[in-house]
Amino acid sequence: MLYDIHYMKYIYLIAFLLVGFASKSQTLNKDIEINDEALLHNLRVLSHDSLQGRFFGTAGNQKAQIYIADQFDSLRIESLLVSGYIQKFRYTFRNEFRQEVYPVSIADKDISRVPDTTVTGGNVLAIIRGETDRNIIITAHLDHLGIQDGRIFNGADDNASGVAALISIAAYFKNKSPKHNLIFAAVDAEEIGSLGAEYLLENFPFPLNTIALNINMDMIAHNDVIQLYASGLFHHPQLKEPLEKLNTLNPDLLYGHDRPGNREEDDWTFSSDHRIFHHYKIPFIYFGVEDHEDYHQSTDTFENINESFYVNAVKLIIEAVESYDTYLYNGIKN
């Protein structure tokens, strides 16, 4: 009898392990195939010295806009607006804000003497239409810090990485049939207050209540310990389930950086363009890495990213887009 009990325990243990293994296997999504060389090439181009750091309103920034638009066009992905891929917008800088962004010497004596200046920026917008009229907006900011004290701040991780990923994600989905419209938005002027994201939502071509989710990418190419964060679940805990179905072995997907008042880690709720969507009460998930030694330094160059980490991070985000597309669609149906 004792033998039978031990034997049955052994059988139950094997069955438990097999069921557990099967369940784990079901959570590992199929391999995502992307063109790694194209992804890295686009990152290299967008962080090249010739774009001079892509600061808002500069020639280098405009070159970046045109390059991104050309990539969407070469993929034959539809522009979101009838006027073309680039959504131009003008912003007038006044007083202290003008002096902060575009300083002039006369302000040393009297800030009221600082003249207003109006600068033109541009978001680059494309769409892959889905089965419904609901939208998932995938964002990444195209601008960076420009030239400071004679040094070019190339912004390879911040945020050429997000924009190059945006192009690769669009390439992946171009022959798919998503449930939602997938809108790809390379937005301008994040570094000076998310002016491009604000303009996008203020002039969105569809009702804002059709936006089911914002997936924002900002700094996803440089992490030495192979960790990527998905931030926003504190505000939207219902969005955790789709992430739990992903293959998160490489990179290691962590949650956090979204709880107000948490002294153990920074709150990223307002750290990038997703803050604008949060302001409009639109659910968001923000993919990014923790700050590194090259953050907002002239050393944030292509040579200092982690190539294999970056490629795998983009694949993971693609899995997340697929998972959210299905999850949110099923939620509407039910």
N, C-alpha and C positions, 0 to 999 in steps of 0.2 A: 504493500500500500504506500509506504514511504517512497519507494522507487517511482510509483505512478505519479505521486504528487510532484516530485522533482522533474519527472519527464514532462508533465503537463506545464509546469512553470517554464521549462525550457522552450516548449512549443509556443507558448503565449509570448515569450520574450522575442523569439524569432519573428513571429507574426507582427508584433508591435514594431520591431525595427523595420520590417519590410513595408508596413503601412506608412511609417514615418518617412522612409526613404522615398516612397512613391509620392507622398504629399510634398516633400521637398522638391522632388523632380518636377512636379507640376508647377512649382513656383518659379522655375528657371525657364524664362522665355527663350524662344528660339534665338539662334545667333543672328545679330543684326549685321547686315552687310552694307558697308559704306566704302566710298573711295577714300582711303586713308591719305593717299598722295594729294588728292584735290583739297582735302580738309587742311592739311599742313601747308600746302602751297598758298591757299587763300589767307591763312594766318600770317604767313611770311610776307605776303604782299601788303596786307593791311597794317602790318607793324613795321614796314620798311621806312628808312630815313626819308625817302622821297615824299612821304605823306606828312612829314614834319610834325608828327604827334597829333594830327587830326583835331586841333582845337576848333571850337565852335566858330563858324564864320570865316575860316581861313581857306586858302586855296587847297591845302592838303585835305581838309575835311570834305570839301566839295569833290575832290578826286576820289575819296573813299565812297561817297554817295554814288558817283557814276560807276565805280567799279562794282559795287554791290548790285546796282540795278542791272548792269551788264551780265552779271552771273545769273540773276533771276531770268533775264531775257534769254540767255543761252540755254537755260534749262526748259524754256518754254512754259514758264509758270506765269499765270495771269497777273497783271498788275491789279492792285485793289481798287485804284481810282481810274476813272476813264481818262484822266489827264496824263497818266503815265505812272511809272514806279515811284518817282520822287515827289513827295508832298512838301512843297516849299512853305516856309512860314517866316514871318518877320517878328522880331522882338526888340522893343525899345528899352535900353538900359538908362536908368536915371539915378542921379545923386550918388549915394553910397554904393549902390549895387553896380553902377557904371564904373565907379572908381575901383571897386574890388575886382571886377572882371577886365575892364579896359582902362587902366589907370592913366591919369594925365598929371603933369607936374604942378599945374596951378592949384590943384586941390590942397597942396600943403598950406596954403594961406586961407582959402575959403572954399568949402565943399559946394557952396551954392553956385560957384562959378563954373563947376564942371558941366559941360554941355551934354545933353542927351545924345545917344548914338543908337541908331537902329541897325540891326544885323540880321542877315538872312541865313536861316538854317534849312535843314531838310531831313525828313524821315524817308526811308525807303521801304515800300510796302508791297507785298505780294499776297496772293491768296490761292489756295487749293480748295475748291468747293466740295462740300460734303453732301450728305443725304438730307440734312435738315437745315434750317435757317439759323441755327445756333452756332456760336463762334468760340474757338479757342485761340487766343492771341499769344503767340510766342515772340518774346521781345529780347533784344540785346542792344545795348547802346554803342553807337559807332564812334563817338567823339572821345578825345582824351585831353591831355594837359598841354599839348603843343611844345613850344620851345621856351625854356626858362634858363636864364643866365648862360645862354649859348649852348645849352644841352638839349637834345631832342628826347622828349619823353614819349617813346614809341607805343607804350601801352599794349604790349603783346598779350599779356594775360588780361589786362584791364583796358579795353575789353574787345580787342581784336579776336580773342578766343571765342567770345560769345557770338560775334557776328559771323565768323567763319563757320561755327557750328550751325548757325541759323541757315546758312546756304546749304550745308550738307543735310540738314534735316529736311529742308524743302526738296532736295534731290531725292532723298529716300522716299518721300511720300508722293512724288509727282505721278507715279503710276499706281498708287493705292486708291482705295475708295473709303476715305474716312467718313465717320458719321457726322462730325461737325465740320464746318468750314475751318480750315487751318489758315490763320492769318500770320504772316511772317513780317515782323516790324523791326527794322534796324532804326532805332530812334536816336535823335540827336540831342545834344546839350544836357546829358545826364550829369556831367561833372559840375555843372553850374546851376543845378536845381531841377533836373528832369523836365526842361522846357518842351522838349520834343514829345515826350509821353503825354504831357498835359495837353499839348495842341492836338495830338492824335485823338484823345478821348473827347475833347471839346468839339472836334470836327469829324467824328466817326460817321461813316456812311450808313451805318445801320443803327437801330435803337440800342442804347447801352444795355438794356435788359436782355439782349440776345447774347451777351458775352458770358459764357459759362465759366471761363477760367483764364487767368493769365499765368503763363509759364515764363519766368524771366531768368535769363542767364547772364551772369556778370562775374568774370574771373573763374574759369573752369579748367585752366590748363597748367596750373603750377601748384603742386602739392607733393612734398617729398615723402609723406607717410600714406599716400594713396587713399585719401579721404575726401569725399564730396558731401556737402550738406544739402539737404532739402529743408528749407526754412519756410515757416508759415502755418505749420500744423497746430500750433497753439491757438491761432485764430480760426482755423478751419480743420478741426480734428477729423471730420468726415473724409478728408482727402488722404488720410493715411492708408486706408485699405488698398487702393490701387498700387501704392509704392511697395507694400508688403509682398506683392506678387512678382517682384522683379528679381533678376539675377544681380544681387548686390555684393558678390564676392570680390569683384575687381572693377571699379573701385569700391571701397567700403562706404555705403551710403548711411549717413548719420542724420539724425533729426535734432533740431534745436535752433538756437540763436533767434528766438522769436518771442520769448517770454519777457514782458515788461518788468523791470525791477530786479531781474536776475543778476546777482553780483558775480556769479561764476563765469558768465560768458556775455559777450556783447549782444544787444538786441538789434537784429538786422531788418526789422520791420520797415524801417524808413531809410535803408542804406542804399537803395537803387530804385530803378524805375517802377518796380512793383508797388512802391509807396503810393503812386498816383492811382493805381487800380484799387488799392486798399482804401484810399480816401473816398473813392466812388462806391465802396462796399462791394467790389468785385473780388471773388476769391482768387488767391494767388498762391503759387509755389515758386520759391526762389532757389535756384541751383547756384552754388558758389563754394569757394574754398575760404578758409581762414586767411587772414593777412599773412604775407610772407615778407622776407627782407627786401624784395624788389617792388613791393607795393608803393605806387606813386613815386617811384624813383626812375632815373634815366636808365637803370639796369633792367627794367622790365622789357626785355627784348626776346626775340624768337629763340635765341640760343639758350635762354634760361628757363624755358618751359620744360615740362615733363611730357615728352611726346607720347609715350605709350599710355600714360595716365590720361592724357587729353583725349586720345582716340577712344579709349574705353569709357570715359565720362560722357562723350557725345553719344555713344551707342546706348548707354544707360538712360540718358535723357530721351532718346528716341523711344526706348521701351516704355518710359513713363508717359510720353505723349500717346502712344498706342493704348496703354492701360487706362489713362484718363478718358480718352475718346470713347472707349467701350463702356467704362463705368458710368460716366455722366449720361451717356445715351440710354443705358439701361435704367438709370434712375428716373429719367423723364418718362420712359415707357411704363414704369411701374407706378 
